[in-house]
Amino acid sequence: MKIALTQLSTKDLATLAQRILSNAQSGKYPVINNHPLVGALAFSYTEYDKVYTKQIYSGKGKDVAAADHERDTAYANLKSFLNGYRKLPSAANYQLAEDLYGIFKTFGLNLDRLSYSSQTAQMKKLIEVLETPENKQKLTVLSLDVAFAEIKAKQDAFEMVFAEQAGANADLRQLTSASAIRKDLEKTVKSYLNLLTVMNEVSGWGLLYNDTNELVKAAKNSSLTREGGDNIAKG
């Protein structure tokens, strides 16, 4: 009962381990009931499945990018309005627009081009200054309360999604490396198969050996079929 476990695909190794484990735990083979190797196999398979059913990163990158785009839009809209309004001396309260646009200048007119963290730091400072009573009054006179509220809401939403991504990525980094977990599963499966091979001639072990051997053959065939398909595709 030989098989090159290192040559199996991620999916095929998981499938073989799961089938071997289910077979061993089926209750059909008294000789293997409560055997330490079955427990070890169950643990190794669970750890392997935990890693390979997760994405290698949190998967929240698109959510962060979308939230950033929304805050960029809110920021750009208010900035553009103030820039246009201040250029109309004939318009009422154009000086208020000039004053508020000056605040945008102070913190940079290209915040939407900065890195996530740099933009967040500058946006928080910008919002803090715009929230002073004097500047809030200017925003109200220009009927920009809603636009300002949107900037704050989009900034808060971005920070929330960004924090979720950071937390999720930290959790993933705490997992044992995928390669180490695979090696551990390969080692445990190999030990289990070696046990069955050694005990094959002992009374009560033959049926378990034969049934497990069929699972190994199926895994081999699956691997060969996959390789054959790859070769055809490359040709």
DOMARFI-452553 format. One record per residue: residue in three letters; x, y negated, z of N, C-alpha, C, CB in turn. Coordinates in pm, whole numbers, plus 50000, padded with zeros to 5 digits. Each point is the difference from the previous one (the first is absolute). Glycine has a CB too. Layout:
ALAXYZXYZXYZXYZ;...
# end
This chain:
MET500865011950000499144988150000500894987750000498145012250124;LYS502334984149757500914988749987499364988749920501955015750015;ILE498324972150029499514988349928500904988150032497615008850004;ALA502714983449896500854988150021499114988550045501685007749824;LEU498164990950305499104989850054500434985949961499515015250190;THR501794982749797500494986649967499594995749859501935003850153;GLN497715006049764499634996849862498504997849982501965013349926;LEU497284989150179498564997849992499684985150005499595022350109;SER499374973849823499564986150005499444997150139499514999849751;THR500314987650279499434996050128498655006850023501204978049985;LYS497975021749913498665005950011500065015150014499114981249864;ASP501755025450056500085014650004500525005050135500385000149753;LEU500584992850304500515004050131498914998650106502324992849933;ALA496934996350060498914998050096498955010849985500414975349996;THR499275028149879498985010249974500455013750052499264987249798;LEU501995016450174500525012950046499995000850152501435001649795;ALA499064988050271500055000050146498605000950060502114986449991;GLN496965006249950498635000150051499365013749984499794975749944;ARG500445030849942499435013349976500625010650091499574993449762;ILE501735005850256500685009550089499474998350143502064999649854;LEU497804987950188499524997150135498575004950019501534980150010;SER497605016949894498605004350010499905015250005499294979449876;ASN501545027250045500015014649997500455005750135500464999549752;ALA500584994550304500545004850127499004997950114502314995049918;GLN496894994350071499054996850107498615005949977501284979150037;SER498595029149860498685005449963499485010550097500594995449766;GLY500305010550314499585010450093500045013949940498584983250108;LYS501815018049766500055013049931501225008150040498774989949809;TYR502235003450249501265006850026500384998750147500744995549763;PRO498905014250318500294999550145501484998250031498025014450035;VAL502864990649877501444999550028500544985750005500215022249891;ILE499084968550045500504986349993499244990450091500705004649766;ASN498265000550299499204991450088500874993850110497985014249953;ASN501884972750064500714992650104501535000749987498075004650148;HIS502414998449734501455000549981500574985849999499795021749868;PRO501334976150199500614986650006500274993849863501025006850214;LEU499335001549688500304994649868498764994249932501845016749980;VAL497004989050051498754994649944499744986150059499065023449969;GLY501194975250159499854987050064500984989849943499235011350207;ALA502004993249770501014991249942499624995949858501775010950142;LEU497684998549784499574997249863498854990049999500745023049929;ALA498334978850164498864990850009500484985850029498535018950080;PHE502434979850011500534986850035500724993749881500235007450239;SER500635000449695500764994849886499084995749886501925014850064;TYR497074993349911499074996849891499214987350032499825024449943;THR499764974150181499244988150040500834987449982498715013850165;GLU502564986749875500884988549985500254996849853501085005650218;TYR499085004849703500244998449856498784993749933501545019950001;ASP497294985350033498764994949942499764985550040499055023250002;LYS501334973550121499814986450051500774989849916499675009350231;VAL501544994449729500834990949922499564999449855501905004950153;TYR497865006749787499735000249857498574996549963501755016949984;THR497384981650114498664995049969499924984950020499025022150066;LYS502074972149987500074985450014500744994149882499955002050251;GLN499774985549720500794993149900501334996550062497944990849884;ILE503095007250032501324997150054500064985850056501005016149836;TYR498014975850136499894987050064498544998250039501944990249866;SER497744999250204498684998750057498884998949899501084989250188;GLY499235006849690498964998749899499234986950010499815024550001;LYS500624966750089499294987450019500624988549922499335008050224;GLY501674995149694500674989549925499054992149911502045013850004;LYS497024993249933499054993249912499074990950080500105019349841;ASP499534985150279499134991850085500724987250041498835020750083;VAL502454980649950500794988350040500124990349883501295014050166;ALA499004991449716500144991549881498704992849969501755015649909;ALA497134991450107498694993849972499714988950100499185021849904;ALA501124980750224499774989950103500904987949978499345018050163;ASP501884984649794500934989049972499524991749882501905013750090;HIS497584992949808499484992949883498834990950039500725019149851;GLU498444985750238498844992150042500424987750080498635020950004;ARG502374980650083500454988250075500754990449908500155013850211;ASP500574991749689500684991349902498994991549925501845017049976;THR497054989349986498974993049925499374988850083499545020949870;ALA500154982350256499404989950089500974988450022498645018050113;TYR502624985249905501044989850020500144991349875501215015350159;ALA498884991149725500214992749874498804991149967501455018749918;ASN497354986150111498804992249969499954986950080498795021349949;LEU501494979650180499974988050083501144990549961498965013250188;LYS502204992449789501164991849961499724992849868501545016050118;SER497894991149785499714994049869498954988950011500565021949891;PHE498444980450193498964989850017500614987250056498265017950038;LEU502544983650068500614988250062500944992949903499835011150224;ASN500914996649699500944994149904499264991949893501585019150041;GLY497304986149914499234992949899499294987850056499695021549881;TYR499744980050238499214989150060500884988150036498405017050090;ARG502824985849957500884989050042500454991549881500775014150191;LYS499104991149690500424992949879498894991349943501585018649952;LEU497324980250123498864991849955499804988450097498905020249892;PRO501854969250092499894988450091498594994250005502384995049953;SER496865007249940498644994549996499035008350083500484990949773;ALA499945021250263499125008850077500014996150148500405018749835;ALA498454982750228499904996850143500885009550081497654991249967;ASN503045003250130500815008050093501165007649933497955002250138;TYR502524992649748501105007049933501255000350088499064992949777;GLN501084997050312501174999550087500015011850098500024974949978;LEU498785029650061499935011650089500565012349931497974990250115;ALA501715011049756500525011349922501514999049991497855001249868;GLU502654986550116501464997949994500655004350131499674980849839;ASP499705015650272500555003650131500055015250018499104978450094;LEU499825028149871499935014650018500955007249905497614997750074;TYR502514997049805500925006249904501444998550049498404995049810;GLY501864994150260501324997950057500355011050101499744975449966;ILE499255029550105500235010950096500375012749925498374989650163;PHE500945012849726500345011749917501454999049954497595002149924;LYS502824985850036501384997949955501005003350110499194982349842;THR500465014150280500895002250113500375014850016498994980150113;PHE500025028549866500245014350019500315007349869498484999150197;GLY501584993349694500345006049871498785001849912501915011450109;LEU498254985249764498885001149906499975013449927500104975449972;ASN500825033550065500055013149933499945011450100501334989749815;LEU497875008650289499915010550102499555013249940499494982550170;ASP499685016849726499485012349940501065007749923497784989049986;ARG503435005650006501095007049932501015005850098499694984849806;LEU500095012850322500935005050102499715014650033500204976850094;SER500705029449981499765013650046498825000050096502465005949973;TYR496985005850051498855001050090500284993550135499335021149885;SER501794982550176500294995050135500284985050001500915022550057;SER499854972749843500314985749994498744991849976502305005449914;GLN496864999449995498764992849972499104999750123500165006849759;THR499775004450311499165000650120500464989850103499575024249957;ALA501734974850064500544990550098499654985649963501875016050050;GLN498304980649822499724986449955498504997049998502095000849863;MET497125009150099498554998049996499454997350140499855015049799;LYS500684992150300499534998150137500334985950049500305024650044;LYS500884970449918500384986450038499124989749929502365007750039;LEU497384994849832499164991049922498604999250060501325005449793;ILE498115006150237498665000550058499964993050135499565021649879;GLU501494980350199500064993850133499954984749990501325019750084;VAL499424974949819500014985449983498664995049945502495000749961;LEU496955006649944498724995949942498865000850101500825007849778;GLU499384999850329498955001650100500014989150107500125024449959;THR500834966550035500004989150098498754991549978502554999750011;PRO496914994150093498764992149987500054989949886499665002950243;GLU501464990349744500124989749897499875005949860501474986850153;ASN499235024249823499965006049867498685007349972502485002350011;LYS496935003450093498705006449982498954989749960500625017650169;GLN499514970549887499074989349964500164996249853500074991550237;LYS501175007949717500254996849859499425010849909502104987850065;LEU498045024749974499445011049922498474999049993501955014650066;THR497474981650046498544998850006499514988849908500035008550236;VAL500654980249767499624988749916500065003949852500864984050174;LEU500115024349791500165004449861499165012449968502314990450002;SER496865013750094499125011849983500825012749972498184984949913;LEU502925016550161500885011549979500015009750119501404985449855;ASP497615013450231499965008950117499915014749958498894981750132;VAL500275021149769499815013849955501285005349936497554995749964;ALA503094996049955501235004249933501105002950102499374986349799;PHE500715005550305501015002150103499695012550081500394975250012;ALA498325026850017499595012050074500355012549921498134987150110;GLU501775012149759500325011549915501495003350007498094994149847;ILE502744995550153501455002350012500315007250131500474979449862;LYS498935016050246500245006350130499525014550002499794977650110;ALA499045024749832499445013549997500875009449918497704990550026;LYS502785004749859500835008449914501365002750065498834990649797;GLN501684999650275501275002050070499845010450111500674976249948;ASP498245022850128499745009750107499825014049942498934982050138;ALA500365018949750499765013049937501315006249953497724992449928;PHE503154999250015501305005149954500815005450117499984983549811;GLU500085008950297500805004350115499485013250056500494976050054;MET498215025949944499425012350051500415012049914498064986950093;VAL501805011649775500355010949908501505002850005498074993949851;PHE502724995550156501465001650004500435007450126500274978949867;ALA499085018050245500315006850127499625014749993499654978550124;GLU499235024549810499575013949984501025007849918497604993050016;GLN502915000649878501005006649916501275002750079499044988749797;ALA501405001450279501225001650078499865011450101500484975449972;GLY498355025250092499775010750097499965013649936498754983950138;ALA500585017049746499895012849930501375004749953497684994249928;ASN503124996750020501345003749953500885004550116499774983849810;ALA500065009950304500795003850118499655014150043500124976050073;ASP498585027349921499575013650036500615010349907497854990750090;LEU502195006149781500555009449903501505001950022498254993149835;ARG502444996250201501455001150020500335008650121500294977649895;GLN498755023850197500245008050119499895015049970499134981250139;LEU500285022349748499915014149964501385005449965497644996649917;THR502585016050116501255006549960500094999649848499995015050205;SER501214983949742500174999149855499365011949931502124987150033;ALA497325010449850499305010449924500935011749966498484982549907;SER502765014450057500935010649961500315009250118500994984849827;ALA499145009450293500305008150118498825009050034501514981950086;ILE497285012849900498815007950029499845011449900498914979750100;ARG501405017549773499915010649899501005011250032499274983049827;LYS501955013350208501015010050032499565008650118501794984749913;ASP497585009050184499535007450117498935010149961500544980350146;LEU498545015549766498955009149956500595011549918498344981049999;GLU502585015749912500655010549919500685010350091500354983449812;LYS500345011750290500715008850093499035009150075501794982750024;THR497085011650019499035007850076499315010549913499644980350150;VAL500005015849728499375009549907500985011349969498584981549900;LYS502675015050076501025010149969500175009750117501174983549850;SER498865011350271500145008550119498815009650011501304981950117;TYR497525013049853498795008250008500055011249895498694980250086;LEU501695016249792500085010149894501085010350030499204983049835;ASN501905012550223501075009350037499535009850107501714982649943;LEU497495012450150499455008650105499155011149939500024980750162;LEU499115015549745499135010049938500805010149919498164983049991;THR502905012349946500845009049920500695010350090500374981749831;VAL500165013650281500685008950095499035010150061501654981850050;MET497135013649979499035008550069499125008149905500004983450184;ASN500235015349687499135006349900499825015050021500744982649842;GLU500325024350196499955014650015499445004450136501935001449845;VAL497844989050242499475003250133498485001349992501924988050112;SER497535021749956498565002549997499214987550038500435023950057;GLY498574972949860499114988750027500394987349928499575010150218;TRP501654989449728500484987949935499865000349848501594997450189;GLY498215014349754499975001549855498934991649932500885022750034;LEU497914977450020498904992649938500274985050000498405017950073;LEU502104977150039500334985750009501084996549899499374999850244;TYR501645008949746501094997649904499464999449858501615011650154;ASN497574998249808499495000749863499114988049966500105024950015;ASP499034971450077499114988749974500794986949989498155011950123;THR502834986649963500824987849996500854999849873500064999350251;ASN500405012349707500795000949877499204995349880501295019150098;GLU497414983649902499144995449890499914984850000498685021450012;LEU501304972650106499974985450010501294994049945498485001550201;VAL502635005149829501304995349952500075001149848501075007050216;LYS498435004149729499995001849855499174989049933500285025050030;ALA498594971750030499134989649944500714986549999497975012550082;ALA502794984850024500764987550007501084999649893499544998550246;LYS501125012949733501025000849895499394997549863501305016350140;ASN497584990249834499344998449870499564985649977499235023850013;SER500274969950092499574986149988501174991149965498165004250166;SER502984998449898501204992149975500505002049858500595001550242;LEU499415011049711500475003149865499084993849895501015021350084;THR497684979349942499044994249907500214985049988498355018050056;ARG501904975650059500224985650001501264996449921498854998450224;GLU502225009549796501254997549929499825001949850501295007250201;GLY497955003249762499765002649859499244988749935500005024250046;GLY499024970550027499224988849949500864987749982497995009250110;ASP502944988749986500894988549990500905001249878499954997450250;ASN500545014949725500905001949887499284997449868501305016650133;ILE497464987849859499224997949878499784985149978498865022250030;ALA500824970950080499734985649990501254992549955498265002050179;LYS502905002149871501244993149964500395002949856500745001250238;GLY498885010949715500355003549863499204992049902500595022850074;
# end
